[in-house]
Amino acid sequence: MCLECVRRDHTTQLGDQLGPVLSARALGLALAALHDIKAAKAGRPLLLTTAVPNTLLTLLSSDEMIDMAAAAACHQVLQLRYPNQGNMLGNAWDNWIDFHQLSTPGNPVELAARKYGREVHLLGQDDAENAVSSYTDNSSPYRHRAPEAEPNQRASGSNWGQSTRLVTTALPSTGAGSFPPPPGRMDARTLTPTTHYLKDFNKVVSKGEINRTPSNPASRTLKEEVIGIAWGYDGPSELGTPPRLYLQVVLSVLDSVQERNPGQLSELEELTITAAVAVAMADAGIDAWFYKYSPNHMMWRPAVGIPNAVAGNGAAIPTWRPLGRPDTNGKGQGLTPNFPAYPSGHATFGSAAFQLLRLFLAEKGVSSFNSDGVDTVRFEFISDEFNGRNKDPRTQMPREVITLEYESLWEAIKDNSISRVFLGVHWEFDGITKRNAANTKDEFGIPDSPTQLGQTGGVWLGGQIANQVASKIGISNATIEASGMR
């Protein structure tokens, strides 16, 4: 039901929680409310600081009552977050109650659980205010602004970085462990020519241009275009936002674990990792959007940066346009997200989700890490972008069914990040970099393993968020160290 709310919200444009940060927040709060009631009764670690009240716990005298309370709290959060879907949510609740043959209304368990759900919702009581943007575009080099092809675009989310985190703490602003600015940026005014920036610039020019040219070996291949689109979910009708995609992948991986080894993970363990991933992504959105609008981190999108390139950091191409975020089921082409590039939200959300899943499965003995931190989680999934029903905006025809196969979640983390380069909406360093041989700075290129990962970009940032949440749910420091993403 949580994922369905995200899909419907974007399909009908009801506008309750549009965009990645708001939908991530709604998913995190709803699933945490569901989890924490079950976890509290079982004496397990909890995700939220808002404790499940003892008055509710004493009412939970059976498994049926525990299920009702958890479902009611989650349902209450969804009703408050998605008021325009009230009828659908009400019918879904009635059907759930009928199916489980539970008595309501007036059930004290349901009433107490809904009160708790309202308290969880209020953890984000400033969300609507923080979702309003106050950023003003200007024409300075490297600063975010609307592309010439989208002159009416308005920046979104500039205040989201001030939202209250659910579990994690902010990275230090300076020193070891702080989040570095993109290549060449010294401060809010200065970005010097660098080899790293120039290489990323040239890669996006060839890989991300709207028209793929098979005669040019450096241009985007068909496989790369599929990767770019499959990891999209840029808010279109029927799909929603990236956090929905990443939870779909998590559920697919958990399903495959159960198919191979039934009962290896308990129901509560599966709920814990699913809810923890949602909470991690909710906090990831806050961190990513804080840095997107930080003066010392802000970076323009390729749709602006390539036509207006600064000498030393690429040759300007006034007519260049990106393939763009997939406007699946729509008609837009070459569109660019309406917020700054660095760090990539896709890379941050995806890394937070998949790093946490990597850690959890290793901790539970389902998978392992090699000496370089690469996991053994083999899985496959079908993105809704290629499910045989949703339409390509260029042809207005349904895209074919394509199954993506991965030998590890680490490979998925990388593909999810560089997919944005193949769409031309991000520089590669927005998402991922690798350390140089001396491990003293980050450089251009895709790391082969987590131990080679540089700190520049959303993959590293998302990994730090995941590591914090991992500790909250009882994952050992030894497992975090073994993952290589420290």
Phi, psi and omega per residue, in radians:
M1 nan -0.646 3.125
C2 -1.049 -0.838 -3.131
L3 -1.184 -0.568 3.119
E4 -1.166 -0.637 3.094
C5 -1.070 -0.718 3.115
V6 -1.110 -0.790 -3.133
R7 -1.072 -0.862 -3.098
R8 -1.139 -0.646 -3.118
D9 -1.038 -0.685 -3.129
H10 -1.506 -0.444 3.135
T11 -1.250 -0.738 -3.105
T12 -1.649 -0.108 -3.090
Q13 0.948 0.701 3.098
L14 -1.185 -0.453 2.968
G15 1.432 0.316 3.140
D16 -1.227 -0.872 -3.084
Q17 -2.414 0.922 -3.090
L18 -1.228 2.514 3.080
G19 1.646 2.853 -3.012
P20 -1.182 -0.699 -3.045
V21 -1.253 -0.695 3.135
L22 -1.231 -0.716 3.131
S23 -1.193 -0.626 3.067
A24 -1.100 -0.715 3.132
R25 -1.103 -0.794 -3.135
A26 -1.086 -0.766 3.121
L27 -1.101 -0.754 -3.121
G28 -1.097 -0.799 -3.113
L29 -1.184 -0.771 -3.089
A30 -1.139 -0.815 -3.101
L31 -1.280 -0.526 3.068
A32 -1.173 -0.694 3.090
A33 -1.072 -0.762 3.108
L34 -1.068 -0.838 -3.092
H35 -1.125 -0.804 -2.938
D36 -1.189 -0.514 3.061
I37 -1.162 -0.808 3.122
K38 -1.155 -0.711 -3.109
A39 -1.191 -0.685 -3.133
A40 -1.097 -0.732 3.140
K41 -1.175 -0.532 -3.141
A42 -1.554 -0.048 -3.140
G43 1.276 0.481 -3.122
R44 -1.702 2.922 3.078
P45 -1.050 2.534 -3.127
L46 -1.874 2.750 -3.110
L47 -1.580 -0.615 -2.979
L48 -1.836 2.666 3.084
T49 -1.390 -0.311 3.054
T50 -1.346 1.806 -3.000
A51 -1.262 2.557 3.003
V52 -1.211 2.150 -3.043
P53 -1.152 2.528 3.123
N54 -1.086 -0.536 3.125
T55 -1.080 -0.544 3.066
L56 -1.347 -0.781 -3.080
L57 -1.052 -0.618 -3.133
T58 -1.194 -0.342 3.118
L59 -1.436 -0.243 -3.019
L60 -1.522 1.417 -3.021
S61 -1.615 -0.057 -3.118
S62 -2.669 2.898 3.099
D63 -1.077 -0.613 3.141
E64 -1.120 -0.704 3.135
M65 -1.227 -0.633 3.076
I66 -1.084 -0.793 3.126
D67 -1.085 -0.747 3.135
M68 -1.078 -0.789 -3.104
A69 -1.110 -0.787 -3.129
A70 -1.104 -0.766 -3.137
A71 -1.157 -0.688 -3.121
A72 -1.152 -0.711 3.128
A73 -1.123 -0.792 3.105
C74 -1.073 -0.784 -3.133
H75 -1.078 -0.678 3.133
Q76 -1.114 -0.738 3.094
V77 -1.063 -0.774 -3.137
L78 -1.106 -0.701 3.111
Q79 -1.082 -0.678 3.140
L80 -1.316 -0.556 -3.137
R81 -1.445 -0.496 -3.091
Y82 -2.202 1.127 -3.094
P83 -1.060 -0.519 -3.139
N84 -1.295 -0.124 3.061
Q85 -1.882 0.415 -3.077
G86 -0.996 -0.757 -3.118
N87 -1.119 -0.803 3.134
M88 -1.088 -0.779 -3.123
L89 -1.164 -0.658 3.101
G90 -1.108 -0.781 3.114
N91 -1.121 -0.686 3.131
A92 -1.098 -0.707 3.122
W93 -1.130 -0.789 3.121
D94 -1.029 -0.740 -3.141
N95 -1.159 -0.662 3.138
W96 -1.143 -0.762 3.129
I97 -1.094 -0.778 3.133
D98 -1.093 -0.745 -3.105
F99 -1.100 -0.682 -3.095
H100 -1.600 -0.007 3.072
Q101 0.951 0.880 3.132
L102 -1.877 2.445 -3.086
S103 -1.374 2.408 3.118
T104 -2.962 2.711 0.130
P105 -1.506 -3.122 3.107
G106 1.413 0.026 3.121
N107 -1.157 2.177 -3.092
P108 -1.082 -0.507 3.101
V109 -1.138 -0.829 3.140
E110 -1.096 -0.753 -3.115
L111 -1.104 -0.748 3.139
A112 -1.196 -0.658 3.133
A113 -1.182 -0.663 3.118
R114 -1.183 -0.598 3.058
K115 -1.089 -0.732 3.086
Y116 -1.116 -0.714 3.095
G117 -1.027 -0.651 3.103
R118 -1.175 -0.608 3.104
E119 -1.182 -0.685 3.093
V120 -1.116 -0.775 3.110
H121 -0.955 -0.661 -3.083
L122 -1.275 -0.156 3.000
L123 -1.059 -0.428 3.082
G124 -1.978 0.707 -3.058
Q125 -1.153 -0.334 3.120
D126 -1.707 0.156 -3.037
D127 -1.070 -0.790 -3.099
A128 -1.069 -0.705 3.119
E129 -1.167 -0.758 -3.098
N130 -1.266 -0.375 -3.141
A131 -1.295 -0.288 3.116
V132 -1.347 2.331 -3.082
S133 -1.640 2.449 3.077
S134 -2.047 0.151 -3.080
Y135 -1.301 2.398 3.092
T136 -1.953 2.153 3.131
D137 -1.123 2.629 2.910
N138 -2.557 3.076 -3.002
S139 -1.706 0.221 3.137
S140 -1.144 2.534 3.114
P141 -1.015 2.435 3.052
Y142 1.311 -0.102 3.084
R143 -1.523 2.624 -3.140
H144 -1.161 2.421 2.962
R145 -2.791 2.938 -3.107
A146 -1.199 2.398 3.060
P147 -1.142 2.709 -3.141
E148 -1.066 -0.533 3.137
A149 -1.316 -0.231 3.128
E150 -2.298 1.151 -3.014
P151 -1.129 -0.374 -3.110
N152 -1.621 0.058 3.128
Q153 -1.136 2.424 3.116
R154 -2.137 2.391 -3.103
A155 -1.113 2.515 3.130
S156 -2.214 2.652 2.984
G157 1.410 0.279 -3.036
S158 -1.139 -0.404 -3.127
N159 -1.763 -0.006 -3.043
W160 -1.133 -0.475 3.134
G161 -1.130 -0.172 3.110
Q162 -1.612 -0.023 -3.109
S163 -1.182 2.768 -3.117
T164 -1.399 2.172 3.092
R165 -1.238 2.616 -3.118
L166 -1.492 -0.681 -3.037
V167 -2.304 -0.756 -2.960
T168 -1.496 2.957 3.025
T169 -2.013 2.715 -3.115
A170 -1.185 2.597 3.045
L171 -1.192 2.674 3.082
P172 -1.086 2.560 -3.071
S173 -1.297 -0.421 3.130
T174 -2.480 2.901 3.041
G175 1.449 -2.939 -3.104
A176 -1.073 2.360 3.124
G177 1.491 -0.046 3.088
S178 -1.410 2.838 -3.094
F179 -1.550 2.098 -3.041
P180 -1.340 2.707 3.034
P181 -1.289 2.965 3.114
P182 -1.194 2.912 -3.056
P183 -0.954 2.233 3.027
G184 1.603 -0.281 -3.091
R185 -1.444 2.098 3.121
M186 -1.626 -0.675 -3.139
D187 -2.777 -2.935 -3.066
A188 -1.143 -0.335 -3.046
R189 -1.866 -0.328 -2.919
T190 -2.110 2.208 2.910
L191 -2.336 1.953 -3.051
T192 -1.531 2.676 3.062
P193 -1.031 2.286 3.113
T194 -2.400 2.612 3.080
T195 -1.079 -0.663 -3.130
H196 -1.057 -0.893 3.138
Y197 -1.061 -0.754 -3.097
L198 -1.097 -0.716 3.112
K199 -1.138 -0.724 3.095
D200 -1.126 -0.721 3.109
F201 -0.982 -0.902 -3.091
N202 -1.144 -0.563 3.120
K203 -1.170 -0.764 3.126
V204 -1.171 -0.642 3.102
V205 -0.942 -0.796 -3.068
S206 -1.514 -0.684 -3.042
K207 -1.480 -0.444 -2.991
G208 -1.877 0.048 -3.091
E209 -1.173 2.607 -3.010
I210 -1.072 -0.599 -3.124
N211 -1.817 1.996 3.092
R212 -1.301 2.337 -3.101
T213 -2.092 1.648 -3.092
P214 -0.996 -0.412 -3.139
S215 -1.260 -0.277 3.138
N216 -1.765 1.925 -3.082
P217 -1.024 -0.420 -3.107
A218 -1.461 -0.177 -3.053
S219 -1.394 3.041 -3.102
R220 -1.123 2.292 3.069
T221 -1.481 2.917 3.106
L222 -1.090 -0.708 3.110
K223 -1.060 -0.729 3.127
E224 -1.149 -0.654 3.107
E225 -1.135 -0.697 3.089
V226 -1.078 -0.764 3.111
I227 -1.058 -0.772 3.141
G228 -1.031 -0.796 -3.095
I229 -1.303 -0.737 -3.064
A230 -1.032 -0.614 -3.132
W231 -1.632 0.391 -3.041
G232 -1.325 -1.550 -3.104
Y233 0.912 0.894 -3.096
D234 -1.557 0.696 3.057
G235 1.485 0.323 -3.110
P236 -1.416 2.947 3.053
S237 -0.981 2.427 3.091
E238 1.340 -0.195 -3.096
L239 -2.023 -0.849 -3.065
G240 1.508 -2.487 -2.924
T241 -2.016 2.934 -3.105
P242 -0.946 -0.702 3.127
P243 -0.980 -0.572 3.074
R244 -1.132 -0.760 3.124
L245 -1.038 -0.820 -3.056
Y246 -1.174 -0.603 3.049
L247 -1.205 -0.599 3.045
Q248 -1.052 -0.740 3.125
V249 -1.129 -0.784 3.127
V250 -0.998 -0.790 -3.141
L251 -1.153 -0.629 3.089
S252 -1.117 -0.733 3.120
V253 -1.117 -0.773 3.136
L254 -1.116 -0.653 3.081
D255 -1.087 -0.724 -3.127
S256 -1.185 -0.593 3.075
V257 -1.096 -0.764 3.139
Q258 -1.177 -0.615 3.118
E259 -1.143 -0.707 -3.109
R260 -1.321 -0.710 -3.066
N261 -2.426 1.404 -3.112
P262 -0.952 2.310 3.104
G263 1.434 0.001 -3.138
Q264 -1.109 -0.607 3.028
L265 -1.983 2.394 3.099
S266 -1.347 2.908 3.098
E267 -1.049 -0.729 3.141
L268 -1.183 -0.622 3.095
E269 -1.127 -0.730 3.103
E270 -1.134 -0.697 3.098
L271 -1.127 -0.705 -3.125
T272 -1.052 -0.851 -3.098
I273 -1.226 -0.618 3.120
T274 -1.122 -0.827 3.136
A275 -1.171 -0.678 3.141
A276 -1.114 -0.691 3.072
V277 -1.065 -0.760 3.140
A278 -1.094 -0.733 3.113
V279 -1.153 -0.718 3.115
A280 -1.057 -0.724 3.130
M281 -1.203 -0.614 3.082
A282 -1.052 -0.769 3.105
D283 -1.263 -0.569 3.115
A284 -1.059 -0.667 3.116
G285 -1.094 -0.640 3.138
I286 -1.165 -0.826 -3.135
D287 -1.120 -0.825 -3.099
A288 -1.069 -0.762 -3.086
W289 -1.308 -0.445 3.022
F290 -1.077 -0.832 -3.103
Y291 -1.304 -0.537 3.098
K292 -0.973 -0.672 -3.092
Y293 -1.788 0.094 3.050
S294 -1.209 2.271 -3.097
P295 -0.983 -0.571 -3.104
N296 -1.519 -0.026 -3.140
H297 -2.124 -0.299 -3.016
M298 -1.013 2.448 3.129
M299 -2.481 2.377 3.090
W300 -1.243 2.785 3.089
R301 -1.389 2.729 3.102
P302 -0.971 -0.570 -3.139
A303 -1.065 -0.396 3.067
V304 -1.791 -0.738 -3.020
G305 -1.236 -0.520 3.140
I306 -1.355 -0.820 3.073
P307 -1.134 -0.417 -3.065
N308 -2.043 0.569 -3.062
A309 -0.980 2.534 3.114
V310 -1.666 2.418 -3.104
A311 -0.889 2.297 -3.117
G312 1.705 -0.360 3.121
N313 -2.112 0.777 3.084
G314 1.962 2.743 3.103
A315 -1.698 2.152 -3.082
A316 -1.062 2.397 3.067
I317 -2.193 1.636 -3.006
P318 -1.014 -0.511 -3.060
T319 -1.623 0.023 -3.048
W320 -1.188 2.389 3.051
R321 -2.387 2.565 -3.135
P322 -1.414 2.757 2.927
L323 -1.009 -0.693 2.965
G324 1.603 2.877 3.088
R325 -1.072 2.438 -3.088
P326 -1.142 1.973 3.065
D327 -1.555 0.990 -3.065
T328 -0.991 2.366 -3.101
N329 1.207 0.108 3.064
G330 -2.006 -2.723 -3.106
K331 -2.321 0.083 -3.114
G332 -1.386 2.554 3.097
Q333 -2.347 2.534 3.090
G334 1.193 0.478 -3.073
L335 -1.472 2.609 -3.105
T336 -2.101 2.400 3.075
P337 -0.987 2.631 -2.992
N338 -1.704 0.829 3.022
F339 -2.706 2.826 -3.031
P340 -1.045 2.862 -2.987
A341 -1.428 -0.676 -2.935
Y342 -1.849 2.225 -0.086
P343 -1.461 2.844 3.101
S344 -1.121 2.198 3.064
G345 -1.128 -0.731 3.086
H346 -0.951 -0.882 -3.097
A347 -1.102 -0.695 -3.109
T348 -1.225 -0.861 3.105
F349 -1.034 -0.865 -3.067
G350 -1.118 -0.720 3.131
S351 -1.181 -0.710 3.099
A352 -1.037 -0.756 -3.114
A353 -1.207 -0.884 -2.992
F354 -1.386 -0.542 3.033
Q355 -1.123 -0.744 3.131
L356 -1.122 -0.712 3.102
L357 -1.145 -0.710 3.071
R358 -0.983 -0.829 -3.115
L359 -1.114 -0.779 -3.090
F360 -1.100 -0.816 -3.099
L361 -1.174 -0.600 3.078
A362 -1.207 -0.720 3.134
E363 -1.074 -0.623 -3.108
K364 -1.512 0.019 3.111
G365 1.371 0.216 3.115
V366 -1.361 -0.560 -3.115
S367 -2.464 -3.078 3.131
S368 -2.604 3.008 3.078
F369 -2.010 2.507 2.976
N370 -1.442 -3.059 -3.043
S371 -1.143 -0.304 3.123
D372 -1.770 0.105 3.081
G373 1.529 0.114 3.105
V374 -1.390 2.300 -3.087
D375 -1.516 2.994 -3.108
T376 -1.959 0.473 -3.098
V377 -1.512 1.634 3.089
R378 -1.499 2.341 -3.137
F379 -2.729 2.934 3.027
E380 -2.454 2.687 3.095
F381 -2.740 2.804 3.087
I382 -1.950 1.999 3.071
S383 -1.197 2.508 3.060
D384 -1.084 -0.324 3.057
E385 -1.133 -0.483 -3.118
F386 -2.241 0.913 -3.138
N387 -1.771 0.145 3.096
G388 1.489 -0.025 -3.126
R389 -2.085 -0.722 -3.064
N390 -1.342 2.531 -2.901
K391 -1.725 2.465 3.026
D392 -1.260 2.268 -3.105
P393 -1.161 -0.348 -3.110
R394 -1.442 -0.652 -3.071
T395 -1.828 -0.300 -3.044
Q396 1.064 0.380 3.101
M397 -1.976 2.598 3.087
P398 -1.053 2.390 3.053
R399 -1.269 2.695 3.130
E400 -1.208 2.880 3.073
V401 -1.417 2.178 3.121
I402 -2.283 2.247 3.084
T403 -1.747 2.165 3.081
L404 -1.578 2.361 -3.131
E405 -2.100 2.358 -3.133
Y406 -2.329 2.455 3.097
E407 -1.497 -0.203 3.133
S408 -2.814 2.757 3.031
L409 -1.219 -0.467 3.066
W410 -1.053 -0.740 3.098
E411 -1.099 -0.649 3.104
A412 -1.166 -0.677 3.079
I413 -1.015 -0.772 -3.134
K414 -1.165 -0.844 -3.116
D415 -1.063 -0.748 3.131
N416 -1.029 -0.670 -3.137
S417 -1.245 -0.927 -3.054
I418 -1.307 -0.204 3.066
S419 -0.989 -0.527 -3.090
R420 -1.279 -0.446 3.041
V421 -1.208 -0.708 -3.126
F422 -1.174 -0.348 3.042
L423 -1.593 -0.199 3.135
G424 1.342 0.333 -3.106
V425 -1.826 -0.076 -3.140
H426 -2.511 2.671 2.864
W427 -1.402 2.646 -3.112
E428 -1.058 -0.649 -3.102
F429 -1.192 -0.277 3.043
D430 -1.053 -0.547 -3.075
G431 -1.890 -0.803 -2.963
I432 -2.632 2.517 3.043
T433 -2.507 2.980 3.042
K434 -2.166 2.735 3.096
R435 -1.344 2.630 3.033
N436 -1.373 3.070 -3.028
A437 -1.022 -0.574 -3.111
A438 -1.502 -0.061 -3.122
N439 1.021 0.535 -3.110
T440 -1.806 -0.296 3.105
K441 -2.773 2.964 -3.131
D442 -1.701 2.593 -3.114
E443 -2.394 3.020 -3.129
F444 -1.142 2.494 3.036
G445 2.217 2.874 -3.124
I446 -1.730 2.127 3.134
P447 -1.190 2.489 3.104
D448 -1.291 -0.456 -3.056
S449 -2.561 2.871 3.101
P450 -1.038 -0.538 -3.132
T451 -1.190 -0.304 3.100
Q452 -1.653 -0.030 -3.036
L453 -1.188 2.283 3.036
G454 -1.442 2.923 -3.119
Q455 -1.508 -0.173 -3.137
T456 -1.412 2.156 3.060
G457 1.972 2.918 -3.029
G458 -1.202 -0.472 3.139
V459 -1.085 -0.812 3.108
W460 -1.124 -0.759 -3.122
L461 -1.061 -0.825 3.123
G462 -1.081 -0.619 3.109
G463 -1.110 -0.672 3.118
Q464 -1.149 -0.667 3.096
I465 -1.118 -0.791 3.133
A466 -1.054 -0.730 -3.114
N467 -1.096 -0.640 3.100
Q468 -1.166 -0.771 3.135
V469 -1.166 -0.615 3.126
A470 -1.005 -0.764 3.117
S471 -1.089 -0.582 -3.130
K472 -1.144 -0.554 -3.097
I473 -1.799 0.305 2.964
G474 1.567 0.266 3.077
I475 -1.393 2.343 -3.003
S476 -1.284 2.717 3.056
N477 -1.095 -0.562 3.135
A478 -1.101 -0.695 3.109
T479 -1.182 -0.723 3.110
I480 -1.084 -0.736 3.101
E481 -1.097 -0.749 -3.103
A482 -1.139 -0.408 -3.122
S483 -1.214 -0.312 3.122
G484 1.378 -0.177 -3.093
M485 -1.801 1.360 -3.041
R486 -1.830 nan nan
